[in-house]
Amino acid sequence: MKSKLQVNAKVVKWAIIILIPVIILLIPVNDVFTWQIRLFSAATFCTILMFAFEVLPNLIPAMILPVFYILANLAPANVVFSPWFGTIPWMFIGGFLFANILIRIGLLKRVAYWIIEKTGKSYYGLLIGIMLSGLAINLLAPGKAILPLAGLTFGICKALNLGKSKESAGIMMAGFFSAYIPLQFIYNPSFAVIPNMAASITNPSISFLDYFIHNIPFVLWIPIVVFTIGRFCKPKDTVYQMEFVSEELKAMGKMTRDEKKGVVISLCLLVYMLTSGLHNLDISWGFLLAGCIMYLPGFNVGTKEDIQKIDFSMIFFTATCLSIGAVANAMGFGKIIADLVLPMMSGTNIFVMIAVIWIICVISNFALTPMAIYATFTLAFTQIGMTLGINPFAVFYTIQAAGAEVIFPYEWALPLFYVSFGLIATKDFMKICGIKMAMSMVFMMVVVVPYWLLIGLV
């Protein structure tokens, strides 16, 4: 029965993937909606739906779409493959490689367990320890805390025999938010994708320090979220026995030479990013160099297996999403959307503009992955914002924040990974994420946007 339902679901997905592009192709062309724009829209939506429904491995549509653009003469090869001439794919390769090495040598696990040992006697203490672990890991390897914290929080729940409960949901979800929310104020490869979607109309570069200054309110946001989870999931008067954490640390022994080398390179990467305003080198190259240095004589930490574990399909997927923006701009697609929407947005203030972007992205999350949202809306929203005199980075930050708001696990692979461990009930996931979503909208309007006005970002 289950197999039959899965087959029917797949048929429905393919029907939608085919039907929507066909409907687009049936729309009559005119001076604005040309046949090139129509063909581009149909092919791009078809691919985005493939990504969203995951009917094929992401690598397949990621390779097909750029080639289709060229064969259909929608854009020359130098435009279609321009993302490969930039920094983003190389930053992802370096980031994956460096994270694989740090995970294998046990450095990230050691840092997380050490923090938990110091804080985790009560439920709130445990959540605070998880939050600090997420911050520490993201400073060592920006954007690479998802897997370590998933393993850590699952291990804690199993060791405490919590089972599938509200307590487990709180611990696991605190792990996810502690891994992801710091990325809203610690520069990372995932964010870099968004401004590069609009690289054809604005400079996508930003320093590590400026990124942090622009997003200081989100430093407050993570403890607010963790405290809220504690209020919702905290059991009555429970003190946890955390001896297993001490046992894990004892079993790991003293810090190895490889771990010490990992700390040195992580600190060098952090210094490189902090001083980008002095040396004026692109932050992205730091991630690539960090991974490669671990293989050089004197370090000899990296292995062949670390390279083999790099998720190259994600790199192709990211590059293809960037190609969508490059081709769209070459065809004037973003300007067309902006010209259609601008009359409705003219005269609105910054609060309305940010709210509209946020709401559209959140609603789109029901059907699209965050990366698909970036590919679909970034260029057009940036064009609209720039026309209204809004700093593009305010648009980028809003898209990033809204793209992370989900209600159901299926909407995004990262929280779904945490749910897949079997300790989070769907009802608890929906309650936690629903409360966070409502709070997030208020936080954006009451704290973030006024702060941006204060510092002159908008």
ZAMARGU-4260 file (C-alpha; in steps of 0.2 Angstrom, whole numbers, plus 5000, padded with zeros to 4 digits):
<rodrens>
0) 5000/5000/5000 | 5014/5012/5005 | 5023/5008/4989 | 5008/5012/4978 | 5005/5029/4987
5) 5024/5033/4984 | 5021/5029/4965 | 5006/5039/4964 | 5014/5054/4973 | 5029/5053/4960
10) 5016/5053/4946 | 5008/5068/4953 | 5025/5077/4955 | 5030/5073/4937 | 5013/5079/4931
15) 5015/5096/4940 | 5033/5097/4933 | 5027/5095/4915 | 5010/5104/4916 | 5016/5121/4923
20) 5030/5123/4909 | 5017/5118/4896 | 5005/5131/4903 | 5019/5144/4902 | 5023/5139/4884
25) 5004/5142/4879 | 5004/5160/4885 | 5004/5172/4869 | 5020/5182/4867 | 5021/5201/4865
30) 5034/5214/4864 | 5038/5212/4883 | 5035/5193/4885 | 5045/5187/4870 | 5047/5169/4865
35) 5064/5169/4872 | 5057/5175/4889 | 5043/5162/4888 | 5055/5148/4884 | 5067/5153/4898
40) 5053/5154/4910 | 5046/5137/4905 | 5063/5128/4906 | 5068/5137/4922 | 5052/5133/4931
45) 5053/5115/4925 | 5070/5113/4933 | 5066/5122/4949 | 5051/5110/4951 | 5063/5096/4949
50) 5074/5103/4963 | 5059/5106/4974 | 5051/5089/4972 | 5067/5079/4971 | 5061/5067/4958
55) 5079/5066/4951 | 5096/5068/4959 | 5100/5087/4959 | 5115/5084/4949 | 5105/5079/4933
60) 5094/5094/4931 | 5109/5105/4937 | 5119/5099/4922 | 5104/5099/4909 | 5098/5117/4912
65) 5114/5126/4908 | 5116/5116/4892 | 5098/5119/4887 | 5101/5138/4889 | 5115/5136/4876
70) 5107/5124/4864 | 5091/5135/4864 | 5102/5151/4860 | 5095/5160/4876 | 5112/5165/4881
75) 5130/5162/4876 | 5141/5150/4885 | 5152/5163/4894 | 5136/5170/4902 | 5128/5153/4906
80) 5144/5146/4914 | 5150/5163/4922 | 5147/5156/4940 | 5161/5145/4937 | 5172/5160/4934
85) 5168/5167/4951 | 5172/5162/4968 | 5156/5153/4974 | 5159/5135/4968 | 5177/5136/4973
90) 5172/5142/4991 | 5160/5128/4992 | 5173/5115/4987 | 5185/5122/5000 | 5172/5123/5014
95) 5166/5105/5011 | 5184/5099/5011 | 5189/5109/5027 | 5173/5103/5036 | 5176/5085/5031
100) 5193/5086/5039 | 5188/5094/5055 | 5174/5082/5057 | 5185/5066/5054 | 5199/5072/5066
105) 5186/5075/5080 | 5189/5093/5083 | 5171/5099/5081 | 5164/5085/5092 | 5177/5089/5105
110) 5172/5107/5106 | 5154/5103/5107 | 5156/5090/5121 | 5167/5101/5131 | 5154/5115/5131
115) 5140/5103/5135 | 5150/5096/5150 | 5151/5114/5157 | 5133/5119/5155 | 5121/5104/5153
120) 5115/5100/5171 | 5097/5107/5168 | 5086/5108/5153 | 5090/5126/5150 | 5108/5123/5153
125) 5108/5109/5140 | 5100/5121/5127 | 5113/5135/5131 | 5127/5122/5129 | 5120/5117/5112
130) 5118/5135/5107 | 5136/5139/5112 | 5142/5123/5103 | 5134/5130/5087 | 5142/5147/5089
135) 5159/5139/5092 | 5158/5127/5077 | 5152/5140/5065 | 5167/5151/5070 | 5179/5136/5067
140) 5170/5131/5051 | 5157/5143/5045 | 5141/5135/5039 | 5147/5117/5044 | 5138/5114/5061
145) 5122/5106/5054 | 5129/5088/5054 | 5140/5089/5070 | 5125/5096/5080 | 5113/5083/5073
150) 5124/5069/5079 | 5127/5078/5096 | 5109/5081/5100 | 5103/5064/5095 | 5117/5056/5106
155) 5111/5067/5120 | 5093/5062/5118 | 5098/5043/5117 | 5110/5044/5132 | 5096/5052/5143
160) 5083/5039/5136 | 5071/5053/5132 | 5063/5044/5117 | 5051/5053/5105 | 5046/5067/5116
165) 5043/5085/5118 | 5060/5086/5127 | 5069/5077/5113 | 5060/5089/5100 | 5067/5104/5110
170) 5085/5097/5111 | 5085/5092/5093 | 5077/5108/5086 | 5089/5119/5097 | 5103/5110/5089
175) 5096/5114/5072 | 5093/5133/5076 | 5110/5134/5085 | 5118/5127/5069 | 5109/5139/5057
180) 5104/5155/5065 | 5123/5160/5068 | 5125/5160/5049 | 5114/5176/5049 | 5128/5185/5057
185) 5144/5175/5053 | 5148/5176/5035 | 5147/5159/5026 | 5147/5151/5009 | 5128/5148/5010
190) 5124/5167/5011 | 5137/5171/4998 | 5125/5162/4985 | 5112/5175/4987 | 5121/5191/4982
195) 5130/5182/4968 | 5112/5179/4961 | 5112/5197/4958 | 5130/5200/4953 | 5126/5206/4936
200) 5117/5222/4943 | 5126/5225/4960 | 5143/5221/4968 | 5140/5205/4978 | 5156/5207/4989
205) 5155/5211/5008 | 5168/5210/5022 | 5166/5198/5037 | 5165/5213/5048 | 5152/5223/5038
210) 5141/5207/5037 | 5142/5205/5056 | 5138/5224/5059 | 5123/5223/5048 | 5116/5208/5057
215) 5120/5212/5075 | 5101/5210/5080 | 5102/5191/5075 | 5115/5189/5089 | 5100/5192/5101
220) 5089/5182/5090 | 5097/5165/5094 | 5095/5166/5113 | 5077/5172/5111 | 5073/5156/5100
225) 5082/5144/5112 | 5074/5152/5127 | 5057/5150/5118 | 5060/5132/5114 | 5065/5129/5133
230) 5048/5137/5138 | 5038/5126/5126 | 5048/5109/5129 | 5055/5110/5146 | 5050/5096/5158
235) 5046/5099/5176 | 5061/5100/5189 | 5073/5088/5179 | 5092/5088/5183 | 5101/5078/5170
240) 5116/5066/5174 | 5129/5071/5160 | 5142/5058/5165 | 5141/5051/5147 | 5148/5067/5140
245) 5163/5067/5152 | 5166/5048/5147 | 5165/5053/5128 | 5179/5067/5131 | 5189/5055/5141
250) 5188/5042/5128 | 5194/5055/5115 | 5210/5057/5125 | 5221/5073/5124 | 5219/5084/5109
255) 5229/5077/5095 | 5242/5086/5084 | 5229/5085/5070 | 5216/5094/5080 | 5228/5107/5085
260) 5233/5110/5067 | 5214/5111/5064 | 5212/5125/5077 | 5227/5134/5070 | 5220/5134/5052
265) 5202/5139/5059 | 5209/5154/5068 | 5219/5159/5053 | 5203/5158/5042 | 5194/5169/5055
270) 5208/5182/5055 | 5208/5182/5036 | 5190/5186/5036 | 5191/5199/5050 | 5205/5208/5041
275) 5197/5208/5023 | 5195/5226/5024 | 5214/5228/5025 | 5220/5216/5012 | 5205/5218/5001
280) 5205/5200/4995 | 5189/5190/4993 | 5183/5181/5008 | 5178/5166/4998 | 5196/5161/4994
285) 5200/5159/5013 | 5188/5143/5013 | 5197/5135/4998 | 5214/5139/5005 | 5210/5132/5022
290) 5205/5115/5015 | 5220/5114/5004 | 5233/5119/5017 | 5228/5104/5027 | 5236/5093/5014
295) 5253/5103/5013 | 5269/5097/5020 | 5270/5101/5039 | 5251/5098/5041 | 5247/5082/5032
300) 5230/5081/5040 | 5219/5079/5024 | 5216/5062/5016 | 5210/5056/5000 | 5193/5051/5008
305) 5190/5069/5014 | 5190/5074/4995 | 5179/5059/4990 | 5166/5065/5003 | 5164/5082/4995
310) 5146/5084/4989 | 5150/5089/4971 | 5131/5088/4966 | 5128/5102/4978 | 5141/5112/4970
315) 5134/5109/4953 | 5117/5113/4960 | 5123/5130/4967 | 5132/5135/4951 | 5116/5131/4941
320) 5105/5142/4952 | 5118/5156/4949 | 5117/5153/4931 | 5098/5156/4931 | 5101/5173/4938
325) 5115/5177/4925 | 5104/5171/4911 | 5089/5180/4917 | 5099/5197/4919 | 5106/5195/4901
330) 5088/5193/4895 | 5082/5207/4905 | 5070/5196/4915 | 5073/5204/4931 | 5069/5221/4924
335) 5053/5215/4917 | 5047/5209/4934 | 5053/5225/4942 | 5044/5236/4930 | 5028/5226/4933
340) 5029/5226/4952 | 5036/5244/4954 | 5020/5253/4951 | 5012/5243/4965 | 5027/5246/4977
345) 5030/5265/4973 | 5026/5276/4988 | 5028/5261/5001 | 5040/5263/5015 | 5054/5251/5019
350) 5044/5241/5032 | 5031/5237/5019 | 5044/5232/5006 | 5054/5221/5018 | 5037/5213/5024
355) 5032/5209/5006 | 5048/5201/5002 | 5048/5191/5018 | 5030/5185/5016 | 5032/5180/4998
360) 5048/5170/5002 | 5039/5162/5017 | 5024/5157/5007 | 5035/5150/4992 | 5044/5139/5005
365) 5029/5128/5004 | 5033/5123/4986 | 5051/5128/4984 | 5068/5124/4993 | 5077/5139/5000
370) 5090/5138/4985 | 5075/5138/4973 | 5068/5153/4981 | 5085/5162/4980 | 5086/5158/4961
375) 5068/5163/4958 | 5066/5180/4967 | 5084/5187/4971 | 5087/5196/4955 | 5069/5203/4953
380) 5068/5209/4972 | 5086/5217/4971 | 5081/5226/4955 | 5065/5233/4964 | 5074/5237/4979
385) 5088/5246/4970 | 5075/5256/4960 | 5067/5261/4977 | 5084/5266/4984 | 5085/5251/4996
390) 5103/5244/4999 | 5103/5227/4990 | 5111/5219/5005 | 5095/5223/5015 | 5086/5213/5002
395) 5098/5199/5003 | 5097/5197/5022 | 5078/5197/5021 | 5078/5183/5008 | 5090/5173/5019
400) 5080/5175/5035 | 5063/5172/5026 | 5070/5157/5017 | 5074/5148/5033 | 5056/5149/5040
405) 5046/5133/5038 | 5031/5124/5045 | 5032/5107/5039 | 5048/5096/5038 | 5047/5093/5020
410) 5050/5111/5015 | 5069/5111/5019 | 5081/5096/5019 | 5091/5103/5034 | 5078/5102/5047
415) 5071/5086/5039 | 5088/5078/5042 | 5085/5082/5061 | 5067/5075/5060 | 5074/5059/5051
420) 5082/5053/5068 | 5064/5049/5074 | 5064/5059/5090 | 5054/5074/5084 | 5035/5072/5083
425) 5028/5081/5068 | 5016/5091/5079 | 5030/5097/5090 | 5040/5102/5075 | 5025/5112/5068
430) 5022/5120/5085 | 5040/5125/5087 | 5043/5132/5069 | 5026/5140/5069 | 5029/5150/5085
435) 5047/5154/5078 | 5039/5160/5062 | 5027/5172/5070 | 5041/5179/5082 | 5053/5181/5067
440) 5041/5192/5057 | 5039/5203/5073 | 5057/5203/5076 | 5061/5209/5058 | 5049/5223/5059
445) 5052/5229/5077 | 5071/5226/5079 | 5080/5222/5063 | 5073/5235/5051 | 5074/5249/5064
450) 5092/5244/5067 | 5095/5245/5048 | 5088/5262/5048 | 5099/5267/5063 | 5115/5262/5054
455) 5110/5269/5038 | 5109/5252/5028 | 5091/5257/5022
</rodrens>
